[in-house]
Amino acid sequence: MAIHLSASSAPTSSHAIGTLVEHFFRHESGRLVAALSRVFGLRNQDLVEDMVQSALVEAFQAWGRRGIPENPSAWIHQVARNKILDALKHENISRRLAPEWLRQRRPETDAPDGSWVETLFEEGSLADSQLRMIFVCCHPVLARESQIALTLKTLCGFSFKEISRALLSAEDSIKKRVQRARGQLAELRIELELPAASEMATRLGAVHQSLYLLFNEGYSASTGDVAIRSDLCDEAQRLIRLLTRCEVTSSPATFALLALMLFHTARFSSRTDGSGRILLLEEQDRTLWDPSLIQEGRNCLDRSARGEQISTYHLEAGIALLHCEAPRFADTNWPAILKLYDLLLRIQPSPIYRLNRAIVVAYVHGFAEGLKLLDRLAEEAVLKDYHLLDAARGDLCLRLGRHESARQHYESAKNKTASPIEQELLQRKILGIRGEEAEPLCGPIV
């Protein structure tokens, strides 16, 4: 990676700089933390993360004064690295550095500025370090939920609130899990090395789930002023593609997960209108769906069929493919989708799968039957704060002509989501009930 630090001469708006810094926080911080942790060891990970955060803050301030540098990524990498080196020298704790530090040092590059680390920030090295870090975070000594929470926090830049939403857990519980997980790995002196092939296979499930949740957050952003975070989706696909190229990790489930991501990505251009507003599945222009991505997804799904086990990713990809193959919303093969959800619930009795299945039941057996299932789900504590359950109940109430109940459910859903984009969609539905829109908006938020 070439380092170009000369800044552009034209001043840049604080909004543009803030947007760029946020992009680097999401897209680059995970790679940078992984690469620096490989050098300085997991026991210094708190310092690494603090200095990465500090570098991003400095970027916002410095770029506002001097303009954005030619290579913003390299600028942040260099500043973060120097901050860590300065902190270690100041505190005189070099003796605590990981063995990797000693292995990487070279006498001829023992310069005080630490320039010998430069090669660690080449693109290939970053990708390798990030995959190593994911497998370390998914160490079997940790509980599965702790593995995933640690991965999402450390490598994906998720906030604790975003992780709690993804895992349907309390935010305080997630914080404690991440802190305990880091403590356990530090106590065991776990280094940033890939495990043996047999161990990689046992950790692969947690790695898959982490990348699945990373893609999900990009597919339906829980915060911010955009409906789709394409940078998160791109990163999830980049990492899952790396797994398909390794013999040990290129399992049927790996290809099924990539197929699922491709089917969803194929619809991105139709999921929002020109103003960035969410378009429901019924409203989407299917001529905008990308046929090449759909075909690549089919190819990956074919490759995933070579094993004897069926994962949740196989079944979810099958559902996504049925949506992609329907020429119109009215042509959707709902009975086939219902069968796939029934199989999903046998493998994993997830409340989210049960919610989605209830919506499918509404299209197969009638809206009243679907609403009964949703009302039962609403009695369970695990989904009490999940806004999409309220939104789905509102949709079915509206279909059944129960306008006041629909409005109440939409209001409840609107109060439970932090996404301005989803709030705008729900407000449109409320206005539609009041007759302030041309016609009521129905249908699940897909």
N, C-alpha and C positions, 0 to 999 in steps of 0.2 A: 504494500500500500504506500504510494508516494505521499509525502507530507508537503502540502502547500499552505503556508500560513499567511500569505499576503491577502489583506482584506480588500473587499470591493470599496471603491471610493464613494459611491452613492449611498446616502443614508437610507436606512430601511425602517419601515414602520414597526412599532413595538408589537402590533398584532401579528405581523408576518414573522417577526423573530420569535414571538411566543409560540406560534404554530410550529415553527421549525424545531425549536427546543423540545416541544412536546413530542414531536415526531421522533427525535433522537432518544428521548426518554423511553419511548415505547419500543422503538425498532433497534436501537443500538445499545442501550444500557445493559440488557441481558447478555449480549455478546461480550461487552467490555468487562462486566463483572466476572463472567466465566473465564476470560483470558487472564485477568489480573489475579483471580483466585488461584489459577493454576500456577502462577509465579509465586505469589505471596502466601499461599496456603489457606485452607478453610478456616484455620484458627484466627486469621486476620480478616475474615470476611466482613465483619462489621465495619472495620476501617475502610476496606475496599468500597463498600456500598456508600459510606459517608462521603468519601472523596469523589466518587462518581456523581453523587448528588451535588456536591460542592462545585464540581466542574460544570455541571449543567446550569447552576445558578450564575456562575461566572460568565458562561457563554451568553446568557440573556443580557447581562450588564455590559460586557465587552463588545458584543456585536451591535448593541444599540448605539455605542459611542463611535466605533470604528467600522461598522459594516460587517456583513457576513463574510467569513473567509472563503477562499476558493474551495477548500476541502473541509467542510464543517466537521465531518466525522473524525478526520485525523486530528483536527484541533482539539476536540473533546478528549480523544484518546490520549493525546500527549499531555494535556493539562491534568487529567486524572492520574496518569502514571507519575508525573512529577510531584503531585500533591502527596501521593502515597510514599514516595521515596523521601520527601522532605519530612513527613510525619515520622517515618521510621528512624531517620537520622536524628531528629530532634529528641525522640523518646529513647533512643539507644536500645532498640529492641530487635536489632537485626539477628540476634542469636535465636529468636523465636520463629524465624522465617522457615517456610516449608522446605523439605529436601529439594524440591524442584528448583528453588532459587539457586542452591549450590550447584546443581547439575547444569543449570543454564549459564552460570557465570563463566566468563573467559578472561584470563589475565590481561590479554591485549586490549580488552574493552572495559577495564575496571575504572571507567571514568566517573567522576563525581556526579555528572548529570544523568547517569543511568541510561545512556544512549544504547547500551548493549541490548536493551529490552525491545528495540525497534522491530526486530523480526517477528516478535510474538504478535504483532498487530497486522500481519498480512491476512488477507481475506480467508485463505484456507485454514490458517491457524485459528482464527476466531471461530469458524464453523466447527472445527474439531473440538475446540475447548468448550463450546456451548453444548455439544452433544455429550461430552464427558461429564459436564456439570449436571445435566439432566439425569444421567444414570447414577451419579453420586447422590443427588437429591432423592432419588427413588431407591435408596439403600433399604434392604429388607429389615434392618434393625428398627426402622420407623414404621408406624402404622400407615396403612394405605392413604388415608385422608391427610396425614401429616406429610407424606411424600409429595402429594399433589399440591397441597397448600404451599409447601416450601418451594417447589418448582415454579408455581405461578407468581410467587412473591419475588423470588431471586432472579429468575431468568425472563419472566414475561412482564415485569413491571406492574403487576396488578396491585391495586390498593387492597387493604384488608376488607373493605366493603365489597369490592368486586369479587373477591374470593368467597366471601360469605354468601353472596348471591349465587355464584356458580355452584357451590357445594350445599346450598340450602342450610347453612349453619349460622349460628350467632357470631357476630363480628369479634366479640371478646374471646370466644372459644377459638377462633382462627388465629388470633394474635398469640394466644398461649401455645397453641400447637406449633406454630412456626418457631417461637422462641425455644421451646423444648427440643424441637428437631435440630435446630442449630447447635444447641448445647450438647446433644447426644453425639452428633457427628464430630464436634470438636474434642469431646472427651475420648472418643475412640481413635482420634488422630487419623481420621479418614483423609486420604490424599486424593487429588483430582486425577485419578487414573481410571481408565476403562476396566470394568471387572472382567473376569474370565468369561468365555463364551457361554458356559452353562449358567452363570449368574446373570448375564445380560438377558437371557431368555426369561428368567424369573422376574426381572424388573421391567420387562417390555410392556406389560399391561398397564402399569402406572405411567410409563412414558406416553403410551397411546392416550390415556385418559387426560393427561396434562395438555397434550397438543390438541385434543378434541375440545377441551374447555377454552384454550387459547383461541381456536378458530371460532367457537361459539360467541365469545365476547366481541370478536371482530364482526361476525355476521349480524349480531344484534347488539349494538353498543349500549351499555347500561348507563353511560354518562356521556357528556359532551354534546355538541350541536350537529353531529352527523349520525345518520342511521347505520352506516356500515363503516367499520374501521378496516379498510383494505390492507393497511400495513400489518395488522395482527393476523389477518387471514393469509397474507403472503408469507409471513414468517412461519406460521404453522405448516403451510404447504412446503416451504423450503426445507424445514426440518424433517417432515415425514418423507419427503423425497430422498433425503440423505439416508434415512433408514431403509428405504427400498433398495438402495445400492449396496448394502452390506449383507452378506450371506446369512449372518446370524440373526439380523433384525428384519429381514425381508420376509416376514411371515404372511400368511393369508390375511390376518387381521390388519397388518400394515397396509396392504394393497386395498383392502376394503375401506379403511379409514381415508386413504387418499381418494378413492372413488367418491366417497361421500362428500369430501371437500370440493371435488371438481364439479359434481352435480349442482351443489349450492352456488359455487362461484359462477357457473354458467348463467345464472339468473340475475346476477348483480346489477346489470345495466337496466333492468326493468323494475327493480324493487323500489326505486324512488323516481319522482318526477323531476322536472327541470328546476324546481325550487328546493329539492332535497327532501320533500315530504314522502313518507312511506306510502307505497301503493300495495294494497292487499292483493293476494294471489288472484282473485277474481278480476282485478283491475289491470293486471300486468299485460303488457304487449309481448306475447310469446314469440313474435318474430325477432325480438331483440335477444332472445336467449342464444348463447354461443354454441353452435352445433359441434365445433371442434372439441370444446371442453367436455361436452356430453359424451362424445365418442371416446375421448381419452378415458373418461370415467367408466364407460362400458368395458374398455380394454382392461382397466385395473380390476374391475369387478370380476371379469373372466379369470384373471390371474389369481384372484383371491379364492376361487372355487377349487383350487387344487388340493386343499387340505380336507380333513374329515370333520373339523369342528366349525361351527357357525358362531360368529361373535355378534355382539350387538351392532357393530359397525357394518357387517354384512346386511343385516336386516334394515338398518336405517338407510343404508345406501340403496337398497331395493325400493324402499318407500320413496326416496328422493328421485330415483329413476322413473318410477310410475308417474310422478308429477311431471317430470321432464318430457315423458313420452305422450302425455295427453295433449292433443292439439288445441282443446279448449277446456276451460274449467269444468264445464258441464259434462265433458267426456272423461273426467277423472275416474279411475277404477277404484272407487271407494271400498267395495267388498274385498278386493285383493289387499288393499292397504290395511284394512281391519284385521285380516288374517296375519299379516306381518306384525302388527302391534300385539296380537295375542301371543305370537311366538316370542316377541321381545319381553313381554311380562313374565313368561316362563323362565327366561334366562336371568332377567334382572327386574324385580318388581318395583321399579322406580315410580315415584309419584308424578314425575313429569311425563313418563310414558302413559300413565293412567289418564292424565289430563288430555294428552293428545288423542288417546284412544277414544275418550268420551266425545271429542269433537267429531272424530270419524264416525262413531256410532250415530251421531245426529244426522249425518248425510246418508247413512245406510238404513237406519231404522226410524228416523224421524227426530225432529228437534226436541220434542218433549222427552224422549228417552235419553238423549244426550244430556239434557239439562238435569235430569234426575241424577245421573252419574256425577256431574259437576257439583251439584248441591251436596252430595255425600263427601266429595273431596274437600269441600269448604269447611267441613266439620273437623278436619284433621289439622293439627297444629303445624305440621311441617310446611304447609302451603298458605298459612294465614297471612303472610306478608308478600306473597307472590302475585304481582299485579296481573299477570297474564291469565290467572284463574278468574279473577273478577272480570277482566275484559271478555273472556270466553263466555262467561255467564251472561254478560250484557248482550253479546252477539246473539245467543240463542233466545234470550228473552225478547229481543227485538224481532227475530224471525217469527216468534209466536204471538207478536202483537202486544206484548206486555211492556209498554213504553216506559212507564214510571219505574218499574223494576230495572229495566235496561239502563235508564239514566243513572239510577243509584249505583249500579255495578260499575258503570263507566267512571263515575265520580270517584268511587273507591279505588279503582285501578289507577286513575290519574294521580291520586294522592300517594300512591305507593311506589311510583316510578320516579327516578331522578333524571330520566332522559327527556330533554325538551322535545325531541322528535316524537317520542311515543306520547308525550302529553298533548302535543299538537294533534296527533291522530285521534286520540280519545276525545279531545275537545271538538273535533270535526264530527265525530259520531254523536256527541251530545247535541250539537247544533242541528244535526240532521233530524234528531228526534223532535226538536222544537220547531222544525219546519223552516229553519234559517238557512239550510242547505237545499240544493235542488232535490235530493232524495236521501233517505237514511243510508248510512254506510254499514253494511253487514259483513259477516265473514270473519274467520279467525285472523289474528295478526300473524301472517306467515311471510 
